[in-house]
Amino acid sequence: MSKFFSVRNRSFSYLISRKVVWVTLLLTVLLLVVAVISLSSGSLKIPPLDVLKVLLHIGNDSSHTVVINKLRLPRIVVAILVGSSLAVSGAILQGMIRNPLASPDIVGITGGATLGAVSFFYFFAGTVSIHLLPIGAILGAFVSTLLIYAMAWKRGVAPLRLVLIGIGMTAAFTALTYMLLISAPYILAQKSLTFMSGSIYGTSWAKDVVPLLPWTLILMPLAFLYTRHVNVQELGDDMAAGVGSRVQKHRLILLLISVALAGAAVSIGGAITFIGLMAPHIARKLVGPAFGGVLPVSALLGSLILLLADWIGRTAFTPLDIPAGVFTAAVGAPFFVYLLYRHRHHHH
Protein backbone atom coordinates (compact mmCIF):
# COMPACT_ATOMS: atom_id res chain seq x y z
CA MET A 1 0.00 0.00 0.00
CA SER A 2 2.76 2.45 0.96
CA LYS A 3 4.61 1.58 -2.26
CA PHE A 4 1.47 2.34 -4.30
CA PHE A 5 1.02 5.61 -2.43
CA SER A 6 4.59 6.77 -3.09
CA VAL A 7 4.21 5.97 -6.80
CA ARG A 8 0.94 7.85 -6.91
CA ASN A 9 2.52 10.74 -5.06
CA ARG A 10 5.40 10.89 -7.47
CA SER A 11 3.11 10.87 -10.49
CA PHE A 12 1.00 13.55 -8.83
CA SER A 13 3.98 15.87 -8.39
CA TYR A 14 5.04 14.99 -11.94
CA LEU A 15 1.58 16.02 -13.13
CA ILE A 16 1.84 19.30 -11.28
CA SER A 17 5.24 20.07 -12.73
CA ARG A 18 4.07 19.16 -16.24
CA LYS A 19 1.06 21.42 -15.83
CA VAL A 20 3.33 24.26 -14.70
CA VAL A 21 5.60 23.68 -17.71
CA TRP A 22 2.67 23.73 -20.14
CA VAL A 23 1.09 26.83 -18.61
CA THR A 24 4.49 28.58 -18.58
CA LEU A 25 5.08 27.71 -22.25
CA LEU A 26 1.60 28.85 -23.28
CA LEU A 27 1.94 32.15 -21.42
CA THR A 28 5.40 32.74 -22.89
CA VAL A 29 4.04 32.25 -26.42
CA LEU A 30 1.08 34.52 -25.63
CA LEU A 31 3.45 37.17 -24.23
CA LEU A 32 5.58 37.07 -27.41
CA VAL A 33 2.48 37.33 -29.62
CA VAL A 34 1.16 40.34 -27.68
CA ALA A 35 4.65 41.91 -27.79
CA VAL A 36 4.80 41.59 -31.59
CA ILE A 37 1.24 42.96 -31.97
CA SER A 38 2.15 45.87 -29.71
CA LEU A 39 5.33 46.54 -31.68
CA SER A 40 3.41 46.59 -34.95
CA SER A 41 0.58 48.89 -33.83
CA GLY A 42 0.64 52.63 -33.22
CA SER A 43 0.40 55.79 -35.30
CA LEU A 44 2.72 54.07 -37.78
CA LYS A 45 1.37 50.60 -38.57
CA ILE A 46 4.14 48.08 -39.21
CA PRO A 47 3.24 44.60 -40.50
CA PRO A 48 4.06 41.88 -37.88
CA LEU A 49 6.35 40.18 -40.40
CA ASP A 50 8.44 43.35 -40.72
CA VAL A 51 8.58 43.58 -36.92
CA LEU A 52 10.00 40.06 -36.75
CA LYS A 53 12.52 40.91 -39.50
CA VAL A 54 13.77 43.92 -37.52
CA LEU A 55 13.94 41.92 -34.27
CA LEU A 56 15.83 39.07 -35.92
CA HIS A 57 18.03 41.48 -37.94
CA ILE A 58 16.88 40.14 -41.31
CA GLY A 59 17.22 42.77 -44.05
CA ASN A 60 17.67 46.44 -43.19
CA ASP A 61 14.53 48.55 -43.52
CA SER A 62 15.93 51.48 -41.56
CA SER A 63 12.68 53.50 -41.30
CA HIS A 64 11.05 50.73 -39.26
CA THR A 65 14.19 49.88 -37.33
CA VAL A 66 14.30 53.26 -35.58
CA VAL A 67 10.60 53.18 -34.62
CA ILE A 68 10.83 49.62 -33.30
CA ASN A 69 14.22 49.63 -31.61
CA LYS A 70 14.28 53.19 -30.25
CA LEU A 71 10.63 53.92 -29.46
CA ARG A 72 8.55 50.78 -29.05
CA LEU A 73 10.89 48.01 -27.93
CA PRO A 74 12.19 49.71 -24.75
CA ARG A 75 8.59 50.33 -23.74
CA ILE A 76 7.73 46.67 -24.17
CA VAL A 77 10.82 45.50 -22.29
CA VAL A 78 9.94 47.89 -19.44
CA ALA A 79 6.34 46.60 -19.39
CA ILE A 80 7.63 43.03 -19.10
CA LEU A 81 10.16 43.88 -16.37
CA VAL A 82 7.80 46.07 -14.33
CA GLY A 83 4.81 43.72 -14.68
CA SER A 84 6.77 40.63 -13.68
CA SER A 85 8.47 42.41 -10.74
CA LEU A 86 5.15 43.64 -9.33
CA ALA A 87 3.55 40.21 -9.79
CA VAL A 88 6.38 38.32 -8.08
CA SER A 89 6.43 40.89 -5.28
CA GLY A 90 2.69 40.35 -4.78
CA ALA A 91 3.03 36.55 -4.94
CA ILE A 92 5.71 36.58 -2.23
CA LEU A 93 3.62 38.87 -0.02
CA GLN A 94 0.48 36.77 -0.41
CA GLY A 95 2.35 33.56 0.37
CA MET A 96 4.25 35.05 3.26
CA ILE A 97 1.38 36.89 4.93
CA ARG A 98 -0.99 34.03 4.02
CA ASN A 99 -3.51 36.57 2.85
CA PRO A 100 -4.98 36.77 -0.66
CA LEU A 101 -5.56 40.51 -0.20
CA ALA A 102 -1.88 41.34 0.18
CA SER A 103 -0.10 43.09 -2.67
CA PRO A 104 2.53 45.86 -2.86
CA ASP A 105 0.00 48.63 -3.56
CA ILE A 106 -2.48 47.54 -0.87
CA VAL A 107 0.08 46.89 1.87
CA GLY A 108 1.53 50.37 1.30
CA ILE A 109 4.84 49.49 -0.38
CA THR A 110 3.88 51.18 -3.67
CA GLY A 111 2.79 54.34 -1.80
CA GLY A 112 6.12 54.49 0.00
CA ALA A 113 8.06 53.88 -3.21
CA THR A 114 6.10 56.62 -4.99
CA LEU A 115 6.83 59.05 -2.16
CA GLY A 116 10.51 58.05 -2.34
CA ALA A 117 10.63 58.61 -6.10
CA VAL A 118 8.79 61.94 -6.01
CA SER A 119 11.09 63.06 -3.16
CA PHE A 120 14.01 62.09 -5.40
CA PHE A 121 12.59 64.28 -8.21
CA TYR A 122 11.97 67.09 -5.73
CA PHE A 123 15.32 67.17 -3.93
CA PHE A 124 17.78 65.79 -6.46
CA ALA A 125 16.38 66.50 -9.95
CA GLY A 126 19.16 67.75 -12.18
CA THR A 127 21.87 67.25 -9.54
CA VAL A 128 22.18 63.43 -9.49
CA SER A 129 21.98 60.81 -12.22
CA ILE A 130 18.46 59.59 -13.05
CA HIS A 131 19.91 56.06 -12.82
CA LEU A 132 19.75 56.46 -9.05
CA LEU A 133 15.96 56.89 -9.12
CA PRO A 134 15.35 53.19 -8.27
CA ILE A 135 17.41 53.66 -5.11
CA GLY A 136 15.17 56.58 -4.07
CA ALA A 137 12.05 54.53 -4.70
CA ILE A 138 13.42 51.41 -3.00
CA LEU A 139 14.48 53.46 0.05
CA GLY A 140 10.97 54.91 0.20
CA ALA A 141 9.54 51.41 -0.08
CA PHE A 142 11.80 50.08 2.69
CA VAL A 143 11.11 52.93 5.11
CA SER A 144 7.35 52.64 4.54
CA THR A 145 7.45 48.85 4.97
CA LEU A 146 9.41 49.13 8.21
CA LEU A 147 6.88 51.67 9.51
CA ILE A 148 3.90 49.53 8.53
CA TYR A 149 5.52 46.34 9.84
CA ALA A 150 6.33 48.04 13.17
CA MET A 151 2.80 49.39 13.50
CA ALA A 152 1.22 46.04 12.63
CA TRP A 153 3.48 44.10 15.02
CA LYS A 154 1.71 42.76 18.07
CA ARG A 155 3.21 39.40 19.07
CA GLY A 156 3.83 38.79 15.37
CA VAL A 157 2.11 40.32 12.36
CA ALA A 158 -1.56 39.49 11.84
CA PRO A 159 -2.37 39.49 8.09
CA LEU A 160 -5.57 41.52 8.22
CA ARG A 161 -4.03 44.12 10.55
CA LEU A 162 -1.14 44.51 8.13
CA VAL A 163 -3.53 45.10 5.21
CA LEU A 164 -5.64 47.65 7.14
CA ILE A 165 -2.61 49.59 8.40
CA GLY A 166 -1.16 49.41 4.87
CA ILE A 167 -4.29 51.00 3.40
CA GLY A 168 -4.20 53.76 6.03
CA MET A 169 -0.52 54.45 5.49
CA THR A 170 -0.97 54.52 1.70
CA ALA A 171 -3.42 57.40 2.19
CA ALA A 172 -0.85 59.21 4.36
CA PHE A 173 1.95 58.66 1.80
CA THR A 174 -0.29 59.92 -1.00
CA ALA A 175 -1.08 63.07 0.98
CA LEU A 176 2.65 63.71 1.56
CA THR A 177 3.36 63.06 -2.12
CA TYR A 178 0.73 65.64 -3.15
CA MET A 179 2.21 68.14 -0.70
CA LEU A 180 5.55 67.80 -2.45
CA LEU A 181 3.83 68.16 -5.83
CA ILE A 182 2.03 71.35 -4.88
CA SER A 183 5.23 73.01 -3.69
CA ALA A 184 7.33 71.75 -6.62
CA PRO A 185 8.12 73.72 -9.81
CA TYR A 186 5.62 73.14 -12.63
CA ILE A 187 7.79 70.87 -14.83
CA LEU A 188 8.65 68.68 -11.87
CA ALA A 189 5.00 68.45 -10.87
CA GLN A 190 4.05 67.37 -14.41
CA LYS A 191 6.72 64.68 -14.37
CA SER A 192 5.63 63.45 -10.95
CA LEU A 193 1.93 63.38 -11.87
CA THR A 194 2.57 61.21 -14.94
CA PHE A 195 4.63 58.99 -12.69
CA MET A 196 1.84 58.70 -10.12
CA SER A 197 -0.72 57.57 -12.67
CA GLY A 198 1.57 54.65 -13.54
CA SER A 199 2.70 55.19 -17.10
CA ILE A 200 5.53 53.67 -19.10
CA TYR A 201 5.19 56.42 -21.69
CA GLY A 202 8.33 57.72 -23.40
CA THR A 203 10.64 55.01 -22.11
CA SER A 204 14.18 54.66 -23.40
CA TRP A 205 16.95 52.09 -23.07
CA ALA A 206 19.33 54.33 -21.11
CA LYS A 207 16.78 56.07 -18.87
CA ASP A 208 14.55 53.12 -17.96
CA VAL A 209 15.73 49.68 -19.07
CA VAL A 210 19.35 50.01 -17.88
CA PRO A 211 18.49 51.19 -14.31
CA LEU A 212 15.77 48.52 -13.89
CA LEU A 213 17.46 45.49 -15.46
CA PRO A 214 20.08 44.74 -12.76
CA TRP A 215 17.44 44.80 -10.00
CA THR A 216 15.22 42.37 -11.87
CA LEU A 217 18.10 40.10 -12.92
CA ILE A 218 19.38 39.79 -9.34
CA LEU A 219 16.13 39.76 -7.36
CA MET A 220 14.06 37.40 -9.56
CA PRO A 221 16.45 34.41 -9.26
CA LEU A 222 16.73 35.16 -5.51
CA ALA A 223 12.95 35.01 -5.23
CA PHE A 224 12.92 31.67 -7.07
CA LEU A 225 15.67 30.31 -4.80
CA TYR A 226 13.59 31.21 -1.78
CA THR A 227 10.33 29.64 -2.99
CA ARG A 228 10.52 26.63 -0.69
CA HIS A 229 10.66 28.95 2.32
CA VAL A 230 7.40 30.54 1.19
CA ASN A 231 5.85 27.08 0.91
CA VAL A 232 6.89 26.44 4.51
CA GLN A 233 5.59 29.87 5.62
CA GLU A 234 2.17 29.00 4.23
CA LEU A 235 1.89 26.14 6.73
CA GLY A 236 1.70 28.66 9.57
CA ASP A 237 4.37 29.84 12.02
CA ASP A 238 4.29 26.89 14.45
CA MET A 239 4.48 24.32 11.72
CA ALA A 240 7.21 26.28 9.91
CA ALA A 241 9.21 26.58 13.12
CA GLY A 242 8.82 22.81 13.56
CA VAL A 243 10.27 22.15 10.11
CA GLY A 244 13.18 24.56 10.60
CA SER A 245 13.12 27.37 13.10
CA ARG A 246 14.34 30.45 11.24
CA VAL A 247 10.84 31.65 10.32
CA GLN A 248 11.29 35.34 11.16
CA LYS A 249 14.70 35.45 9.41
CA HIS A 250 13.30 33.96 6.18
CA ARG A 251 10.24 36.16 6.43
CA LEU A 252 12.47 39.23 6.64
CA ILE A 253 14.59 38.16 3.64
CA LEU A 254 11.46 37.42 1.60
CA LEU A 255 9.98 40.75 2.61
CA LEU A 256 13.19 42.53 1.54
CA ILE A 257 13.13 40.78 -1.87
CA SER A 258 9.45 41.66 -2.32
CA VAL A 259 9.94 45.31 -1.29
CA ALA A 260 13.02 45.76 -3.49
CA LEU A 261 11.23 44.27 -6.51
CA ALA A 262 8.20 46.51 -5.99
CA GLY A 263 10.36 49.59 -5.33
CA ALA A 264 12.47 49.06 -8.46
CA ALA A 265 9.32 48.49 -10.57
CA VAL A 266 7.60 51.60 -9.20
CA SER A 267 10.72 53.73 -9.77
CA ILE A 268 10.47 53.08 -13.52
CA GLY A 269 6.79 52.29 -14.15
CA GLY A 270 5.26 54.64 -11.62
CA ALA A 271 2.44 53.71 -9.29
CA ILE A 272 0.88 50.91 -11.36
CA THR A 273 -1.68 49.26 -9.12
CA PHE A 274 -3.34 45.86 -8.70
CA ILE A 275 -0.96 43.75 -10.84
CA GLY A 276 0.60 42.38 -7.65
CA LEU A 277 -2.89 41.43 -6.49
CA MET A 278 -4.34 39.92 -9.67
CA ALA A 279 -1.43 38.00 -11.22
CA PRO A 280 -0.72 35.65 -8.26
CA HIS A 281 -4.45 34.95 -7.91
CA ILE A 282 -4.85 33.95 -11.54
CA ALA A 283 -1.60 31.95 -11.26
CA ARG A 284 -2.94 29.94 -8.31
CA LYS A 285 -6.15 29.24 -10.24
CA LEU A 286 -4.09 27.99 -13.19
CA VAL A 287 -1.41 25.88 -11.49
CA GLY A 288 -2.54 25.36 -7.89
CA PRO A 289 -1.01 26.72 -4.69
CA ALA A 290 2.50 25.17 -4.88
CA PHE A 291 4.82 28.14 -4.89
CA GLY A 292 7.38 26.74 -7.32
CA GLY A 293 4.70 27.02 -10.00
CA VAL A 294 2.97 30.17 -8.77
CA LEU A 295 6.07 32.34 -9.03
CA PRO A 296 7.03 31.88 -12.72
CA VAL A 297 3.38 31.88 -13.81
CA SER A 298 2.73 35.07 -11.79
CA ALA A 299 5.75 36.73 -13.41
CA LEU A 300 4.48 35.93 -16.91
CA LEU A 301 0.91 36.98 -16.08
CA GLY A 302 2.13 40.28 -14.59
CA SER A 303 4.09 41.02 -17.77
CA LEU A 304 1.10 40.08 -19.90
CA ILE A 305 -1.38 42.24 -17.95
CA LEU A 306 0.85 45.32 -18.10
CA LEU A 307 1.74 44.77 -21.75
CA LEU A 308 -1.96 44.51 -22.67
CA ALA A 309 -2.86 47.56 -20.53
CA ASP A 310 -0.10 49.60 -22.15
CA TRP A 311 -1.02 48.44 -25.66
CA ILE A 312 -4.69 49.39 -25.14
CA GLY A 313 -3.70 52.73 -23.59
CA ARG A 314 -1.41 53.48 -26.50
CA THR A 315 -3.66 52.46 -29.39
CA ALA A 316 -7.33 52.57 -28.35
CA PHE A 317 -7.61 56.33 -27.91
CA THR A 318 -5.09 57.74 -30.39
CA PRO A 319 -3.73 60.41 -30.48
CA LEU A 320 -4.06 60.22 -26.67
CA ASP A 321 -1.69 57.97 -24.78
CA ILE A 322 -3.61 56.77 -21.70
CA PRO A 323 -1.37 55.60 -18.81
CA ALA A 324 -1.36 51.82 -18.36
CA GLY A 325 -2.05 52.32 -14.63
CA VAL A 326 -5.53 53.65 -15.48
CA PHE A 327 -6.47 50.31 -17.05
CA THR A 328 -4.92 48.09 -14.38
CA ALA A 329 -6.81 50.13 -11.75
CA ALA A 330 -10.07 49.88 -13.72
CA VAL A 331 -9.83 46.09 -13.76
CA GLY A 332 -8.09 45.69 -10.39
CA ALA A 333 -10.39 47.76 -8.17
CA PRO A 334 -13.53 45.62 -8.77
CA PHE A 335 -11.32 42.52 -8.43
CA PHE A 336 -10.16 43.72 -4.99
CA VAL A 337 -13.74 44.44 -3.86
CA TYR A 338 -14.78 40.96 -4.97
CA LEU A 339 -11.88 39.39 -3.03
CA LEU A 340 -12.71 41.42 0.08
CA TYR A 341 -16.30 40.26 -0.16
CA ARG A 342 -15.31 36.60 -0.59
CA HIS A 343 -12.69 36.84 2.16
CA ARG A 344 -15.26 38.28 4.58
CA HIS A 345 -17.69 35.47 3.90
CA HIS A 346 -15.02 32.84 4.41
CA HIS A 347 -14.33 34.24 7.84
CA HIS A 348 -17.92 34.39 9.04
N, C-alpha and C positions, 0 to 999 in steps of 0.2 A: 504493500500500500504506500509506504513512504517513498519507495523507488518511483512508483507511478506519479506521486505528487510532485517529486522533484523534476521529473521529465515534463509534467504539465506546467510547472512553474517556469521552467527554462523556456518552453515554447511560448508561454504567455509573455515573458519579458522580450523574447525574440519578436513576437507580434507587435509589441509596443514600439520596439526600436525600428521595426520595418515601417510601421505607420508613421513614425516621426520622420524617417528618411523620405517617404513618399510625399508627405505634406510639405516638408522642407523643399524638396525638388519642385513640386507644383508651384509653391509660392515664389521660388527663385525665378522660374520661367515667367510667371505672371508679372513679377517685378520688372524683369527685362523687357517684356512686351510693353508694359505701361511706360517704362523709361523711353523706349524707342518712339512710342506714340507721342509722348510729351516733347521729345526732341524734334519731332517732325511738325508739331502744330504751333501756331503763333501767328503774328502778323504776316510773317513770311512762311508760307506753307512749303515744306520740303518733303518729297516722297520718302516713305520709310526705307526704301531700298537705297536711296542716296545717303540717308542717315547712316545706315550700316556700312556703306562704302567709306564714308568719312571716318567712322569709328575704327574700321579695320584697315584704314590707310590704303584703300584700293582706288587707284586713279587720283586725280588732284583737281577737283572742282573747288577752286579757292573761295568763290563767293559763299558757298555753303559752309566751308570749313571754318571760317571766322565766326559765323553765326552759331554754329554748333559748338565748337571748341571753346570760344571765348565767352559767349553769352548764355547758352542753354545748358551745356554740360556741367559747369560748376554748380549751377542751381540744382541740378538733379542729384549730383554727388552730395551736396549739402543736405538735400531733403532725405536722402538715404541715411546719411550719418546721424543727422539730428533725430529723425524718426526712430531709428533703431536704438539710439542712446536713451531716448525718453522711455521707450517701451521696455527695455531691459531694466532701467532704473525702477520703473513701476512694478515689473515682475518681481524684482528682488524685494521691494518694499512690501508687496502683497504677501509674498511667501514668508517674509521675516516677521511681519506684524500679525500674520495670520488673519488678515482682514481684506476682503475683496474691495473695500472702499478706498484703500490706500493707493495713492499715486503721488508723484512729485508735486503736481500743482495743488492737490487737495491737502496734502500734509504740510504745505507751506514752503517747500524747498524752492519751487519755481518763483514764488513771491520774493524770497530772500535773494535768489540769483538775479532777478530783475532789478531789485534795489541795488545790488552790488554793481551790476553793469551800468545802470543809469548814474550811480555815484562815480563810476570810473569815467563816464562821458563828462560828468559835471566838473570833477576835480582835475582830471588828467588829460582831457581832450587837447590834442595838439602838442602836448609836452612829452608824452610817452608813446611808444609804438603800439599800434592797434592790435598787434599780435598778443599783447598782454591782457586784452579784454577778457579771455576765458578765465584768467587768474582772478580778476575782479569779481566776475560772476560766481566762480567757485568759492571764493572767500565769503561772498554774501550768502551763498547757499549753506556753507558750513556754519557760519555764525548763527543763521536763522535756525538751522537744524539743532544746534547745541541748545539754543534758547528754548525751542519747542520741546526738545527731549527732556531738558531740565524741568520745564513746567509740567510736563506730563508724567514725570517720575514720581511714583508713590508706591514704594516696595515693588519696583519693576514698572514697566510701561504697559498700561492697559490700552489695547488697540483703539477702542472707541474714543477714549479720552484723548489719545494722540491725534485722531482725526478732527475732533471738535476744537482742540486747542490750535491745530494747524489751520483750520478754517478761520478762526478768530485772528490769528497772527497774520495770515495772508491779507486780511482787510487792513491791518495796521501797516504792513509793509507797503501795500498799495497806496495808502494815504501818504506815507513818507515819500514814496516815489513821486507822487503828484506834487508834493511840496517842492521837491527839487526841480520838477519840470516848470512849475510856475515861476520860480526865481531864476531859471536858466535863460541864457540868450536864446533868441528865436530859433536859430538854425539848430542848436543843440536840442531844443524842445521838440522840433520836427523829427529829428533823428531818433530821439528817445521814444516818441509816440509811435512811430512806425515799428520800432523794436517791441514796444509793449503789446501791439496787436498781434505779434507773432508772424512776421513775414520773412520769407527768404528771397525777397525782391532784390535785384541788383547785386547778386553775389559774384565774387570773383575768386580765382584760384588763390591769389596771394593773400587777399583780405580775409577770406572765410575758410576755404578748404585747408590751407596750410596750418592755421592755428588750431583747427578742430581735429585734424587727422591724428596727431600723436596721442591725444587724450583717448580717442576711440580705439586706436590700435593697441594701446596698453591696457585700458580698463576693461574692454570686452573680453579678451582672453582670461583676465583675472576673474571676471564675473563667472565665466564658464568653469574655471578651475574650482571656484567656491560653491558650485551648485549643490554638491552633496551636503554641505553644511546647511543650506537652505532646506533641503529635504528633511534633515534632522530637526531643524527649528520648527518645522510645521507639525512635528509630533507633540509640541508643547514643551515648556521649560524643564519640567521634572524628568520627562522621558529623555529629552536631549541630554540633560546632565547625567542621566544614567548611562547613556551610550558613550559619552565622552564629555568631561565636565566644563570645557571652556566655552560655555554658551554665550556669556556676555562679551567675551573677547571676539568670537566669530561674528556676533551680532554687530559689534562696533565696526569690524572690518567691512562687513557687508554693507552697513549703513554708509561708510565712507565711500565705497565703490559706487553705490547708488547715487549719493549726493554729488560726487565728482562728475559722474556721467550726466546727470540732470543739469548741473551747473555749466558744464562745457557746452551742452546742447543749447541751453538757453542763451549763452553768451553769443552764439552765432545765429540761432533761429529766432531769438526773441521768446516772448512768453506764449509759446504754443501749448494749448491746454488739452487735457483729456486723452492724449495718445497713450500716456502711461497708465491710464485707467482701462481703456478699451482693449488695447492689443493683448495684454496678458489674459484678459477674460476670454477673448475669442480663441486665443492659443489653447487655454485649458479645455474649452469646448471641443477643439479639434483633436488634441492629442492626449487629453487626460491630465491629471494633476502632477505627474512625475516631472520634477524640475529640469532634468536633463533635456527633456523635449520642449518644455514650456519656454525656456530661454531663447533657443535659436528661432523657434516659430514666432515668439513675441517680437524678436528683432526684425524679422522679415515683414511681419504684419505692420509694425510701427513705420517702417520705411514705406510700405505700400500705401498706408493711410495718408501719410504726409505728402507723398508723391502725387496721389490722386487729388488731394485737397489743393495742392499748389497748381496742378494742371488745370483743374476746374477754375480756380481763382484767376489764372492767367489767360484762359481762353474763352470762358463762358460769357464774360461781360466786356469784351474788348470795346474800346481802347483802355478801359479801366483794368487795373491789376489789383484784384481783391486779395488781401493777405490770407495766407493759408490758415492762420489761426482762427479766422472768422468761421471757416467751414468746420474745422475740428471742434470748435465750441458749439456750433449749431447742432452737430450730431452728438457730441459728448455730453452736453448738459441734460437732455432728456434721458440719456443712457444712465447718467449718475442718479437722477431722480428715481428711475426704475429700480436700480440696484438698492438705493436707500429703502425704497418701499418693500422690496423682497427681503432685504436684510432685517427690517423691522419685524416682518411677519414670521421670519424664522425664529426670532428671539422671543416671540410671545407665545 
